[in-house]
C-alpha cells in the first residue's frame, strides 16, 4: 500500500473531521494528490485535488466546506471537512496521479476510510 489514509469516523451533521494521507516522497513530489469518495450505489467521484504548485479544484458540492492541503515535509495530504452533512457519508479515498482528476488518471490509491455523518 503506497498511500495510507487515516482520520475517518462517525460525526453528527454540522461537525468536522480531518483526513490524512501519507505516501512516499517519490509519489508525493511527482503527482497531483486528490481525495475521492464513493457512497453506496454511486460512482466514485472527485472531491478535491491539488497539484505540485498548489492549484486546487473542488467538487461543487463541497466548496466552502472541505479544504485540501499538503505538508511537503511530511509527504502528507489532508482533507479538512467542516459543516458535514449526511450526503457526505461515503468511503473516502486518497489518490495520486495527474491533475485532470478523472478516476482513470490516478495511478495510486489508498485503501479508503469510512466517513459517516448522522442527521
Steps between C-alpha positions, in 0.01 A plus 500: 500500500661821388240743632388463860190687614376574850249722677164366394222439747152584616381858548173684537373741236678832529811338643855478369756236414852514362631226275871435449683310230871423515706368212856466380700806408526383138124475459441819696728723291421361155120488513192704562329378817128459532210383711213303352193353661258224422160465660304173489351446156677800351805553284827616645523878470773759534473709816816710478837497328821698544796506264867547583469877461206524737222542244176348622167386365193405700170332434223760506326317783793548739624850414528715810476201734787266410861609458792305357853578611841336495797489733813467290720416798278207601402376150141529616182635347203600714129553453347728759125445501275753672124538523449140397158374396359149450559525123874500575477144631729282287826315487770759436803406293834671465654483153802622307524564128440774246320828567226408252329337794321224313496169686686336211776762521601405853786254529501429872215443748465464872286239667222740590364631827132511600335830585149482643293811572181462698207740476 
